[in-house]
Amino acid sequence: MSHPTPAVEKPAAEFTHRQILTILAGLMMGMFLAALDQTIMATATRTIADDLNGFNLQAWATTAFLITSTISTPLYGKLSDIYGRRPFFLFAIGIFVVGSMLCGLSQNMYELAAFRAIQGIGAGGLMSLALAIIGDIVPPRERAKYQGLFLAVFGTASVLGPILGGFFAGADRILWVDGWRWVFYLNVPIGIAAMAVVARVLHLPHTRVNHRIDWPGAVALIVGLVPLLTVAEQGRAWGWDSGRSILCYVVGVVGLIGFVLAERAYKEEALLPLRLFGNRTIAVGTGASTILGIAMFGGLMTVPLYLQIVKGSSATAAGLQMIPFVIGIMSGSIISGQLISRTGRYRIFPIIGSTLMVIALFLFSLIGADTPLWRTMLVMVLMGLGLGGNMQPMITAVQNAVSPREIGVATGAVTFFRSMGGTLGTAVFLSVLFNVLPGKINDAYTDAAKDPEFLKAASDPGQQQLLAQAKGGGGLSDTSFINKLTDVVAHPFKVGFSDSVHVVYLMAFFIMLVGLVAVFFLPEIPLSMRSAQQQRADDAAKAENAADGGDNHAGVKAASEAPGH
């Protein structure tokens, strides 16, 4: 009688430290591209908007980028789970480079917004796929060892970006081209180099699994989000109860209902499987990330504007003055990452991080036109520490809570909801800022009219013309006139701007309070010591061994029942 062949244990897909570093080199190039673009725009936006006569339209350029990057994020997660990460990471870099080239050719703010939308399609994959690939190759407990490298890239881009943005924005012409256009052209050589590195080093084992692609869900999501985000941006100009606004509300709601129906129909193959949200970690992670995105983007986009308009900093100086915020993020991420690696516990860090953000947003709401700069910088450090302690631990928690097959979808979901919050926060808060700004400026000038020194300075004919521009709100399309006002005449404008910013920070403060309550519901699950790639390989080996064992058992049974036995 024959005996069953013993099952052979297949080795798990383990990566050596050197292999991980090689793969990280490719990921860091892509992340550098995305991080540099975010920070280089922070200090250049005012100059770009003034040059294209659209300071009050700048939200379009930001919102268009955020809409496309937000919508594309879950698509990258789902498609890369099916077909592999590498081709989509390369596609993301490629489309980002094309979008950057087009942005540099923009002739007005509407063109810039359209081309930033193309750029956003690429950006949606750069961050989320890099995080998903890390989840593939490094166990949750060990990720802190490699986190420092990502933070070094992010920190370098965060320091270089504002300086380069300020340099390009401050230069009239570089090689016969407007200086600010190099903010976008710079991405082209970096992107091409990143594609070459990624194509060479990013090789991950992948077993293709055939699935339906949830295109109806993707289309319904676009139909739902675009009108709602558009009305958030344009509502103040159209009127919140105007015909166009109501049409946007109706189309948006129909799109979101269609999205939920599509996700129910596609079940496991949905863009964002609804079953995932039954997992408490995913539910809390996505909810808290949405609120974090609103508070982060909504609160922080006004800091560079405050520094340039109220404090009179140049674009370059404003970039350098944002370094305390970067130091805070890096410190918060490194400290939380190292402590998670040593203790295996992560729940406490989003709680501490959210608490620090609540305090920082409240302190930001107290900063006025005459607040010393060092005090503002201290609040930036606090805000950065809060963000650093919040973002990476939440990704780690979510990746640890799902099966290896769903790491891409889960990572994409958290990144999607954070971006969604950021898009909503940017659109609503900029809308609120420009809505209250004219009234606050007029109030500040009314108060200043009681000061004899102001009346004397404002009586100058040259100043009177500029003053009319400041009071009339015409200055919101081009703020460069502030530099031509004397300090006494410019001060009420700066007071009005500061008072308007207070409204934004108070809104962000109350929203972040809700986020703080949400993170208390995050469960603590022991962190896995195995990477997603190792777990997938083990699952495949067990399935094959089980199949082999079944075949051997069937063969033995057939032989024993044959004639002559």
C-alpha positions in Angstrom: 0.0 0.0 0.0 1.4 3.4 -1.0 1.8 6.2 1.5 0.8 9.8 1.0 3.6 12.1 0.0 4.4 14.5 2.8 3.5 18.2 2.0 6.5 20.3 1.4 6.5 23.7 3.3 7.2 26.5 0.9 9.4 29.4 2.1 7.5 32.6 2.9 8.1 35.7 0.8 10.6 37.3 3.1 12.7 40.3 2.1 16.2 41.0 3.3 17.1 44.4 4.8 19.0 45.2 1.6 16.1 44.2 -0.7 13.7 46.4 1.4 16.1 49.3 1.2 16.4 48.9 -2.6 12.6 48.9 -3.0 12.3 51.8 -0.7 14.6 53.8 -2.9 12.0 53.7 -5.7 9.2 54.5 -3.4 11.0 57.5 -1.9 11.6 59.0 -5.3 7.8 58.9 -5.9 7.0 60.3 -2.5 9.6 63.0 -2.9 7.8 64.1 -6.0 4.4 64.3 -4.2 5.8 65.9 -1.1 7.8 68.5 -3.0 4.7 69.5 -5.1 2.6 70.1 -1.9 5.2 72.2 -0.2 6.5 74.1 -3.2 2.9 75.3 -4.0 2.4 76.6 -0.4 4.7 79.6 -0.8 4.2 80.1 -4.6 0.4 80.1 -4.7 0.0 83.8 -3.9 2.5 84.9 -6.6 0.9 82.6 -9.2 -2.6 83.7 -8.3 -1.6 87.4 -8.5 0.1 86.9 -11.8 -2.9 85.1 -13.3 -5.3 87.7 -11.7 -7.1 85.2 -9.6 -6.1 85.4 -5.9 -9.8 84.9 -5.0 -10.0 82.0 -7.5 -7.0 80.1 -6.0 -9.2 77.6 -4.3 -10.1 76.2 -7.8 -6.5 75.2 -8.4 -6.2 73.5 -4.9 -9.7 72.0 -5.1 -9.3 70.5 -8.6 -6.1 68.8 -7.6 -7.7 67.4 -4.4 -10.8 66.2 -6.2 -9.0 64.1 -8.7 -6.3 62.8 -6.3 -9.2 61.9 -3.9 -11.3 60.1 -6.4 -8.4 58.2 -8.0 -6.9 57.0 -4.6 -9.4 54.0 -4.0 -9.1 53.1 -7.7 -5.3 52.7 -7.4 -5.8 50.6 -4.3 -8.3 48.3 -5.9 -6.6 47.9 -9.3 -3.1 47.4 -7.7 -4.5 44.6 -5.4 -5.7 42.9 -8.6 -2.9 43.6 -11.1 0.1 44.4 -8.9 1.5 47.7 -7.6 4.4 48.4 -10.0 2.5 49.3 -13.2 0.2 51.6 -11.4 3.0 53.3 -9.5 4.8 54.0 -12.8 1.5 55.2 -14.4 1.0 57.6 -11.4 4.4 59.1 -11.8 3.9 59.4 -15.6 0.6 61.2 -15.4 1.9 63.5 -12.7 4.8 64.6 -14.9 2.4 65.3 -17.9 0.1 67.3 -15.6 3.1 69.3 -14.2 4.3 70.2 -17.8 0.8 71.4 -18.6 0.5 73.4 -15.4 3.6 75.3 -16.4 1.9 76.4 -19.6 -1.2 77.8 -17.9 -2.4 81.2 -19.0 -5.2 81.8 -16.4 -6.5 80.3 -13.1 -9.1 78.1 -14.8 -6.5 76.5 -17.1 -4.2 76.0 -14.1 -7.1 74.3 -12.2 -7.8 72.0 -15.1 -4.1 71.0 -15.4 -3.8 70.6 -11.6 -6.7 68.1 -11.9 -4.6 66.0 -14.3 -1.7 66.3 -11.9 -4.0 65.1 -9.1 -4.8 61.9 -11.0 -1.1 61.0 -10.6 -0.7 62.2 -7.1 -3.6 60.0 -5.9 -1.4 56.9 -6.6 2.0 58.3 -5.4 1.2 58.4 -1.6 -1.3 55.6 -1.3 0.6 53.0 -3.4 3.8 53.8 -1.5 2.1 53.1 1.8 0.4 49.9 0.4 3.8 48.6 -0.9 5.3 49.2 2.6 2.5 47.1 4.0 3.3 44.4 1.5 7.0 44.0 2.4 7.4 45.1 6.0 5.5 43.7 9.1 3.5 46.3 11.0 5.6 45.9 14.1 8.9 46.5 12.1 7.7 49.5 10.0 9.2 52.1 12.4 12.7 50.9 11.4 12.1 52.1 7.9 9.8 55.0 8.7 12.7 57.3 9.3 13.8 57.1 5.7 10.3 58.2 4.5 10.3 61.0 7.0 13.8 62.1 5.8 12.4 62.4 2.3 9.3 64.2 3.4 11.4 66.5 5.7 13.9 67.3 2.9 11.0 68.0 0.4 9.3 70.1 3.1 12.3 72.3 3.7 13.4 72.4 0.0 9.9 73.0 -1.4 9.1 76.3 0.3 12.6 77.7 -0.5 12.4 76.6 -4.1 8.8 77.8 -4.4 9.9 81.2 -3.0 12.9 81.4 -5.2 11.0 80.6 -8.4 8.0 82.8 -7.4 10.4 85.7 -6.6 12.2 85.5 -9.9 10.7 87.5 -12.8 12.3 85.3 -15.6 14.4 82.2 -15.6 15.6 81.0 -19.1 13.1 83.3 -20.8 10.2 81.8 -18.8 8.2 83.3 -15.9 9.9 82.3 -12.7 6.8 80.7 -11.1 6.3 78.3 -14.0 9.5 76.4 -12.9 7.5 75.4 -9.8 5.8 72.9 -12.2 8.6 72.3 -14.7 10.9 71.2 -11.9 8.7 68.1 -11.5 9.6 66.9 -15.0 13.2 65.8 -14.6 12.6 64.6 -11.0 9.6 62.5 -12.3 11.6 61.0 -15.2 14.4 60.0 -12.8 11.8 58.5 -10.4 10.3 56.4 -13.2 13.7 55.1 -14.2 14.5 54.1 -10.6 11.1 52.5 -9.9 11.2 50.6 -13.2 14.6 49.2 -12.2 14.2 48.3 -8.5 10.5 47.8 -7.8 9.9 44.1 -8.4 7.4 42.5 -6.1 6.0 38.9 -6.5 2.4 39.1 -7.5 -0.2 36.5 -8.3 -2.9 37.9 -10.6 -6.5 37.4 -9.4 -9.2 38.1 -12.0 -12.0 40.4 -10.6 -14.6 42.6 -12.0 -13.7 46.3 -11.9 -16.3 48.5 -10.2 -16.5 51.1 -12.9 -20.2 52.0 -12.0 -19.0 52.8 -8.5 -16.1 54.9 -9.7 -18.4 56.9 -12.1 -21.1 57.3 -9.3 -18.4 58.6 -6.9 -17.3 61.2 -9.5 -21.0 62.2 -10.1 -21.5 62.5 -6.3 -18.4 64.4 -5.3 -17.7 66.9 -8.1 -21.0 68.8 -7.8 -20.9 68.9 -4.0 -17.3 70.1 -3.9 -18.0 72.6 -6.6 -20.9 74.1 -4.7 -18.8 74.2 -1.6 -16.3 76.3 -3.5 -18.8 78.5 -5.5 -21.7 78.7 -3.2 -20.8 82.1 -1.8 -20.6 83.6 -5.3 -23.8 81.8 -6.7 -25.8 82.0 -3.5 -26.3 78.9 -1.4 -30.0 78.7 -2.4 -29.6 79.6 -6.1 -30.7 77.3 -8.9 -27.2 76.2 -9.7 -26.4 75.4 -6.1 -29.6 73.4 -5.7 -28.9 71.5 -8.9 -25.4 70.6 -7.5 -27.0 69.4 -4.2 -29.4 67.1 -6.1 -26.9 65.7 -8.6 -24.4 65.1 -5.7 -26.9 63.3 -3.5 -28.1 61.1 -6.5 -24.4 60.3 -7.3 -23.7 59.2 -3.7 -26.9 57.1 -3.5 -25.8 55.5 -6.8 -22.3 54.8 -5.3 -23.8 53.0 -2.3 -26.0 50.9 -4.6 -23.1 50.0 -6.8 -20.9 49.0 -3.8 -23.8 46.8 -2.6 -24.1 45.2 -6.0 -20.4 44.5 -6.4 -20.0 43.2 -2.8 -16.4 41.9 -2.4 -15.3 43.4 -5.7 -16.6 46.9 -4.9 -14.3 49.9 -5.1 -14.8 50.4 -1.3 -16.4 47.1 -0.1 -19.1 48.1 2.4 -18.3 45.0 4.5 -15.0 46.7 5.4 -16.8 49.4 7.4 -18.2 46.7 9.6 -14.6 46.4 11.0 -14.5 48.8 13.9 -10.8 49.8 13.2 -11.7 50.7 9.5 -14.8 52.6 10.5 -13.0 54.6 13.2 -9.9 55.0 11.0 -11.8 56.4 8.0 -14.1 58.6 10.1 -11.2 60.1 12.1 -9.1 60.5 8.9 -11.9 62.5 7.3 -12.1 64.9 10.2 -8.3 65.1 10.4 -8.2 66.0 6.7 -10.8 68.8 7.2 -8.9 70.3 10.1 -5.4 69.8 8.6 -6.0 71.3 5.1 -8.7 73.7 6.3 -6.5 75.0 9.1 -3.0 75.0 7.6 -3.7 76.4 4.1 -4.2 79.8 5.7 -0.8 79.9 7.6 1.4 80.8 4.5 -1.3 83.4 3.5 -1.2 84.9 7.0 2.7 85.0 6.9 2.8 86.7 3.5 -0.2 89.1 3.8 -0.2 90.0 7.5 3.5 89.6 8.4 4.7 90.8 5.0 7.0 87.8 4.5 8.3 87.1 1.0 7.4 83.7 -0.5 10.8 82.4 0.4 10.7 83.7 3.9 7.2 82.3 4.5 8.5 78.9 3.4 11.4 79.0 5.8 9.0 80.2 8.6 6.9 77.0 8.0 9.9 74.8 9.0 8.8 74.5 12.7 5.6 72.8 11.4 7.8 70.3 9.5 10.0 69.7 12.5 6.8 69.0 14.5 5.5 66.4 12.0 8.8 64.6 11.7 9.3 64.5 15.5 5.7 63.3 16.1 6.1 60.6 13.5 9.5 59.4 14.6 8.6 59.3 18.3 5.3 57.5 17.7 6.9 55.1 15.2 9.7 54.1 17.6 7.4 53.6 20.5 5.0 51.5 18.4 7.9 49.3 17.3 9.1 48.8 20.9 5.7 48.4 22.7 3.5 47.0 19.9 0.7 49.5 21.0 -0.6 52.2 18.8 -4.0 53.4 20.1 -2.7 56.0 22.4 -0.9 58.0 19.7 -3.9 59.2 17.6 -5.5 60.2 20.9 -2.5 62.3 22.0 -2.1 63.6 18.4 -5.7 64.7 18.2 -5.5 66.4 21.6 -2.4 68.4 20.5 -4.2 69.4 17.3 -7.3 70.6 19.2 -5.1 72.8 21.4 -3.0 74.1 18.4 -6.1 75.1 16.4 -7.5 76.9 19.4 -4.2 78.8 19.9 -4.2 79.6 16.1 -7.6 81.3 16.6 -6.0 83.7 19.1 -3.2 84.9 16.8 -3.7 88.4 15.5 -2.0 91.0 13.2 0.4 92.0 16.0 1.2 88.6 17.5 5.0 88.0 17.6 6.1 85.5 15.0 7.9 83.2 17.5 4.5 82.6 19.2 3.0 81.5 15.9 5.9 79.2 15.2 5.5 77.5 18.6 1.9 76.7 17.7 3.1 75.3 14.4 5.4 72.9 16.2 2.4 71.8 18.4 0.2 71.3 15.3 3.0 69.3 13.6 3.5 67.0 16.6 -0.3 66.3 16.6 -0.4 65.5 12.9 2.8 63.3 13.1 1.3 61.3 16.0 -1.9 60.8 14.1 -1.3 59.9 10.5 1.1 57.0 10.4 -0.3 55.1 13.5 -3.8 55.2 11.9 -2.5 53.7 8.6 -0.6 51.0 10.7 -3.8 50.2 12.7 -5.9 49.9 9.5 -3.4 47.7 7.6 -3.0 45.5 10.6 -6.8 45.0 10.9 -7.5 43.6 7.4 -6.4 40.5 5.5 -3.3 40.7 3.3 -5.4 40.7 0.1 -7.1 43.9 1.2 -4.1 46.0 2.2 -4.4 48.1 -1.0 -8.1 48.8 -0.6 -7.8 49.5 3.2 -4.9 51.9 2.7 -6.7 53.5 -0.2 -9.8 53.9 1.9 -8.0 55.8 4.7 -6.1 58.0 2.3 -9.3 58.6 0.3 -11.3 59.8 3.3 -8.4 61.9 4.5 -8.1 63.5 1.1 -11.9 63.8 1.0 -11.8 65.7 4.2 -9.0 67.9 2.9 -10.9 68.7 -0.3 -14.0 69.6 1.7 -12.1 71.6 4.3 -10.2 73.5 1.6 -13.3 74.3 -0.4 -15.5 75.3 2.6 -12.9 77.1 4.6 -11.5 79.2 1.7 -15.1 80.0 0.8 -15.8 81.1 4.4 -12.5 83.1 4.4 -13.3 85.1 1.3 -17.0 85.5 2.4 -16.1 87.2 5.7 -13.0 89.0 4.5 -14.6 92.1 2.9 -16.8 92.8 5.9 -13.9 92.3 8.4 -11.6 94.6 6.4 -14.3 97.3 6.2 -14.9 97.0 10.0 -11.1 97.3 10.6 -10.9 100.4 8.5 -14.0 101.9 10.2 -12.2 101.5 13.6 -9.0 102.9 12.2 -10.8 106.0 11.0 -10.9 107.1 14.7 -7.1 107.3 14.8 -5.7 110.8 13.7 -2.4 109.2 12.6 -4.3 106.9 10.2 -6.4 109.8 8.8 -3.3 111.8 8.1 -1.5 108.9 6.3 -4.7 108.0 4.4 -5.1 111.6 3.1 -2.2 111.1 0.7 -3.7 111.0 -2.9 -1.6 107.9 -3.8 -2.7 106.1 -0.7 -6.4 107.0 -1.2 -6.6 105.1 -4.5 -5.0 102.0 -3.0 -7.2 102.3 0.1 -10.3 102.3 -2.1 -9.1 99.1 -3.7 -8.5 97.5 -0.3 -12.0 98.5 1.1 -13.8 97.6 -2.1 -12.6 94.0 -2.1 -11.0 94.5 -5.5 -7.7 93.6 -3.8 -8.8 90.0 -3.4 -7.8 89.2 -7.0 -4.3 90.7 -6.6 -2.9 91.4 -3.1 0.4 92.8 -4.3 -0.9 96.4 -3.7 -0.5 95.9 0.1 3.3 96.3 -0.4 2.6 99.9 -1.7 0.6 101.0 1.3 2.3 102.7 4.2 2.4 100.6 7.4 -0.3 102.7 9.1 -2.7 102.4 6.1 -2.0 98.7 5.6 -2.4 97.7 9.2 -6.3 97.7 9.2 -6.3 95.4 6.1 -4.0 93.0 8.0 -6.2 93.2 11.1 -9.3 92.4 8.9 -7.4 89.4 7.3 -6.4 88.1 10.8 -9.9 88.4 12.1 -11.2 86.4 9.0 -8.6 83.7 9.6 -9.8 83.4 13.3 -13.2 82.3 11.9 -11.5 79.5 9.9 -9.5 78.3 12.9 -12.4 78.3 15.2 -14.4 76.1 12.7 -11.4 73.8 12.4 -11.1 73.6 16.3 -14.8 72.5 16.7 -14.5 69.9 13.9 -11.3 68.5 15.4 -13.0 68.2 18.8 -15.4 65.7 17.1 -12.3 63.9 15.7 -10.8 63.6 19.2 -14.0 61.9 20.4 -13.9 59.5 17.4 -10.3 58.2 18.0 -11.3 57.1 21.5 -13.3 54.3 19.8 -10.2 52.9 18.0 -9.7 49.3 19.2 -6.2 48.0 20.1 -5.3 44.9 18.1 -1.9 43.1 18.6 0.4 44.1 15.7 1.4 41.3 13.4 5.0 40.3 13.1 4.6 39.2 9.5 4.3 41.3 6.3 1.3 41.0 4.0 3.6 39.4 1.3 4.7 36.7 3.9 1.1 36.1 4.9 -0.1 35.7 1.3 2.8 33.3 0.6 1.9 31.2 3.7 -1.8 31.2 2.7 -0.9 30.0 -0.8 1.4 27.3 0.5 -1.3 26.0 2.9 -3.9 26.0 0.2 -1.5 24.1 -2.1 -0.5 21.6 0.6 -4.2 21.0 1.4 -4.9 20.4 -2.3 -1.9 18.0 -2.6 -3.0 16.2 0.6 -6.5 15.8 -0.8 -5.1 14.4 -4.2 -2.8 12.0 -2.4 -5.7 10.8 -0.1 -7.9 10.3 -3.1 -5.2 8.3 -4.9 -4.6 6.0 -1.9 -8.4 5.5 -1.5 -8.7 4.6 -5.3 -5.8 2.2 -5.1 -7.2 0.4 -2.0 -10.6 -0.1 -3.7 -9.1 -1.4 -7.0 -9.5 -5.2 -7.8 -6.9 -7.4 -6.2 -6.8 -5.2 -3.0 
